[in-house]
Amino acid sequence: MAETTTIQVDKIVLRALNQIKDHPRQTYNEIIAKAVDIFKKHKIKNQYDEFLHKIQQQKMKELWNNKEDEAWNNA
């Protein structure tokens, strides 16, 4: 048997948990586990997006900061 614990949540959080149930008999543990899984996946995706953005920054500087573009701005 898995170890269990008791946590306290505000009533507004409890109502929110009840609203996002997939089915009426779904436990709070299942809801929280699913939320944690979604959060982890989102965090990993966000880290990947930030990584790509950092890689692209240097190339974008090369493409956008050049004398040809400055000449067009002053035309």
Distance bins in CASP14 RR format, pairs under 12 A and 6 or more apart:
PFRMAT RR
TARGET T0000
AUTHOR 0000-0000-0000
RMODE 2
METHOD distances of the structure
MODEL  1
2 29 0 0 0 0 1 0 0 0 0 0 0
2 33 0 0 0 0 0 1 0 0 0 0 0
3 29 0 0 0 0 0 1 0 0 0 0 0
4 27 0 0 0 0 0 1 0 0 0 0 0
4 28 0 0 0 0 0 1 0 0 0 0 0
4 29 0 0 0 0 1 0 0 0 0 0 0
5 29 0 0 0 0 0 1 0 0 0 0 0
5 32 0 0 0 0 0 1 0 0 0 0 0
6 28 0 0 0 0 0 1 0 0 0 0 0
6 29 0 0 0 0 0 1 0 0 0 0 0
7 13 0 0 0 0 0 1 0 0 0 0 0
7 14 0 0 0 0 0 1 0 0 0 0 0
7 17 0 0 0 0 0 1 0 0 0 0 0
7 28 0 0 0 0 1 0 0 0 0 0 0
7 29 0 0 0 0 0 1 0 0 0 0 0
7 32 0 0 0 0 1 0 0 0 0 0 0
8 14 0 0 0 0 1 0 0 0 0 0 0
9 15 0 0 0 0 1 0 0 0 0 0 0
9 16 0 0 0 0 1 0 0 0 0 0 0
9 17 1 0 0 1 0 0 0 0 0 0 0
9 18 0 0 0 0 0 1 0 0 0 0 0
9 28 0 0 0 0 1 0 0 0 0 0 0
9 31 0 0 0 0 0 1 0 0 0 0 0
9 32 0 0 0 0 1 0 0 0 0 0 0
10 16 0 0 0 0 1 0 0 0 0 0 0
10 17 0 0 0 0 0 1 0 0 0 0 0
11 17 0 0 0 0 0 1 0 0 0 0 0
11 18 0 0 0 0 0 1 0 0 0 0 0
12 18 0 0 0 0 0 1 0 0 0 0 0
12 19 0 0 0 0 0 1 0 0 0 0 0
13 19 0 0 0 0 0 1 0 0 0 0 0
13 20 0 0 0 0 0 1 0 0 0 0 0
13 28 0 0 0 0 1 0 0 0 0 0 0
13 31 0 0 0 0 0 1 0 0 0 0 0
13 32 0 0 0 0 0 1 0 0 0 0 0
13 35 0 0 0 0 0 1 0 0 0 0 0
14 20 0 0 0 0 0 1 0 0 0 0 0
14 21 0 0 0 0 0 1 0 0 0 0 0
14 28 0 0 0 0 1 0 0 0 0 0 0
14 31 0 0 0 0 0 1 0 0 0 0 0
14 32 0 0 0 0 0 1 0 0 0 0 0
15 21 0 0 0 0 0 1 0 0 0 0 0
16 28 0 0 0 0 0 1 0 0 0 0 0
16 31 0 0 0 0 1 0 0 0 0 0 0
16 32 0 0 0 0 0 1 0 0 0 0 0
16 35 0 0 0 0 0 1 0 0 0 0 0
17 26 0 0 0 0 1 0 0 0 0 0 0
17 27 0 0 0 0 1 0 0 0 0 0 0
17 28 1 0 1 0 0 0 0 0 0 0 0
17 29 0 0 0 0 0 1 0 0 0 0 0
17 30 0 0 0 0 0 1 0 0 0 0 0
17 31 1 0 1 0 0 0 0 0 0 0 0
17 32 1 0 0 1 0 0 0 0 0 0 0
17 33 0 0 0 0 0 1 0 0 0 0 0
17 34 0 0 0 0 0 1 0 0 0 0 0
17 35 0 0 0 0 1 0 0 0 0 0 0
18 24 0 0 0 0 1 0 0 0 0 0 0
18 26 0 0 0 0 1 0 0 0 0 0 0
18 27 0 0 0 0 0 1 0 0 0 0 0
18 28 0 0 0 0 1 0 0 0 0 0 0
18 31 0 0 0 0 1 0 0 0 0 0 0
19 26 0 0 0 0 0 1 0 0 0 0 0
19 31 0 0 0 0 0 1 0 0 0 0 0
20 26 0 0 0 0 1 0 0 0 0 0 0
20 28 0 0 0 0 0 1 0 0 0 0 0
20 30 0 0 0 0 0 1 0 0 0 0 0
20 31 1 0 0 1 0 0 0 0 0 0 0
20 32 0 0 0 0 0 1 0 0 0 0 0
20 34 0 0 0 0 1 0 0 0 0 0 0
20 35 0 0 0 0 1 0 0 0 0 0 0
20 38 0 0 0 0 0 1 0 0 0 0 0
21 27 0 0 0 0 1 0 0 0 0 0 0
21 28 0 0 0 0 1 0 0 0 0 0 0
21 30 0 0 0 0 1 0 0 0 0 0 0
21 31 1 0 0 1 0 0 0 0 0 0 0
21 32 0 0 0 0 0 1 0 0 0 0 0
21 34 0 0 0 0 0 1 0 0 0 0 0
21 35 0 0 0 0 0 1 0 0 0 0 0
22 30 0 0 0 0 1 0 0 0 0 0 0
22 31 0 0 0 0 1 0 0 0 0 0 0
22 34 0 0 0 0 1 0 0 0 0 0 0
22 35 0 0 0 0 0 1 0 0 0 0 0
23 30 0 0 0 0 1 0 0 0 0 0 0
23 31 0 0 0 0 0 1 0 0 0 0 0
25 31 0 0 0 0 0 1 0 0 0 0 0
26 32 0 0 0 0 0 1 0 0 0 0 0
26 33 0 0 0 0 0 1 0 0 0 0 0
26 34 0 0 0 0 1 0 0 0 0 0 0
26 35 0 0 0 0 0 1 0 0 0 0 0
27 33 0 0 0 0 1 0 0 0 0 0 0
27 34 0 0 0 0 0 1 0 0 0 0 0
28 34 0 0 0 0 0 1 0 0 0 0 0
28 35 0 0 0 0 0 1 0 0 0 0 0
29 35 0 0 0 0 0 1 0 0 0 0 0
29 36 0 0 0 0 0 1 0 0 0 0 0
30 36 0 0 0 0 0 1 0 0 0 0 0
30 37 0 0 0 0 0 1 0 0 0 0 0
31 37 0 0 0 0 0 1 0 0 0 0 0
31 38 0 0 0 0 0 1 0 0 0 0 0
32 38 0 0 0 0 0 1 0 0 0 0 0
32 39 0 0 0 0 0 1 0 0 0 0 0
33 39 0 0 0 0 0 1 0 0 0 0 0
33 40 0 0 0 0 0 1 0 0 0 0 0
34 40 0 0 0 0 0 1 0 0 0 0 0
34 41 0 0 0 0 0 1 0 0 0 0 0
35 41 0 0 0 0 0 1 0 0 0 0 0
35 42 0 0 0 0 0 1 0 0 0 0 0
36 42 0 0 0 0 0 1 0 0 0 0 0
36 43 0 0 0 0 0 1 0 0 0 0 0
37 43 0 0 0 0 0 1 0 0 0 0 0
37 44 0 0 0 0 0 1 0 0 0 0 0
38 44 0 0 0 0 0 1 0 0 0 0 0
38 45 0 0 0 0 0 1 0 0 0 0 0
39 45 0 0 0 0 0 1 0 0 0 0 0
39 46 0 0 0 0 0 1 0 0 0 0 0
40 46 0 0 0 0 0 1 0 0 0 0 0
40 47 0 0 0 0 0 1 0 0 0 0 0
41 47 0 0 0 0 0 1 0 0 0 0 0
41 48 0 0 0 0 0 1 0 0 0 0 0
42 48 0 0 0 0 0 1 0 0 0 0 0
42 49 0 0 0 0 0 1 0 0 0 0 0
43 49 0 0 0 0 0 1 0 0 0 0 0
43 50 0 0 0 0 0 1 0 0 0 0 0
44 50 0 0 0 0 0 1 0 0 0 0 0
44 51 0 0 0 0 0 1 0 0 0 0 0
45 51 0 0 0 0 0 1 0 0 0 0 0
45 52 0 0 0 0 0 1 0 0 0 0 0
46 52 0 0 0 0 0 1 0 0 0 0 0
46 53 0 0 0 0 0 1 0 0 0 0 0
47 53 0 0 0 0 0 1 0 0 0 0 0
47 54 0 0 0 0 0 1 0 0 0 0 0
48 54 0 0 0 0 0 1 0 0 0 0 0
48 55 0 0 0 0 0 1 0 0 0 0 0
49 55 0 0 0 0 0 1 0 0 0 0 0
49 56 0 0 0 0 0 1 0 0 0 0 0
50 56 0 0 0 0 0 1 0 0 0 0 0
50 57 0 0 0 0 0 1 0 0 0 0 0
51 57 0 0 0 0 0 1 0 0 0 0 0
52 59 0 0 0 0 0 1 0 0 0 0 0
52 60 0 0 0 0 0 1 0 0 0 0 0
53 59 0 0 0 0 0 1 0 0 0 0 0
53 60 0 0 0 0 1 0 0 0 0 0 0
54 60 0 0 0 0 0 1 0 0 0 0 0
54 61 0 0 0 0 0 1 0 0 0 0 0
55 61 0 0 0 0 0 1 0 0 0 0 0
56 62 0 0 0 0 0 1 0 0 0 0 0
56 63 0 0 0 0 1 0 0 0 0 0 0
56 64 0 0 0 0 0 1 0 0 0 0 0
57 63 0 0 0 0 0 1 0 0 0 0 0
57 64 0 0 0 0 0 1 0 0 0 0 0
57 65 0 0 0 0 0 1 0 0 0 0 0
58 64 0 0 0 0 0 1 0 0 0 0 0
58 65 0 0 0 0 0 1 0 0 0 0 0
59 65 0 0 0 0 0 1 0 0 0 0 0
60 66 0 0 0 0 0 1 0 0 0 0 0
61 69 0 0 0 0 0 1 0 0 0 0 0
62 68 0 0 0 0 0 1 0 0 0 0 0
62 69 0 0 0 0 0 1 0 0 0 0 0
63 69 0 0 0 0 1 0 0 0 0 0 0
64 70 0 0 0 0 0 1 0 0 0 0 0
64 72 0 0 0 0 0 1 0 0 0 0 0
64 73 0 0 0 0 0 1 0 0 0 0 0
65 73 0 0 0 0 0 1 0 0 0 0 0
66 72 0 0 0 0 0 1 0 0 0 0 0
66 73 0 0 0 0 0 1 0 0 0 0 0
67 73 0 0 0 0 0 1 0 0 0 0 0
67 74 0 0 0 0 0 1 0 0 0 0 0
68 74 0 0 0 0 0 1 0 0 0 0 0
68 75 0 0 0 0 0 1 0 0 0 0 0
69 75 0 0 0 0 0 1 0 0 0 0 0
END
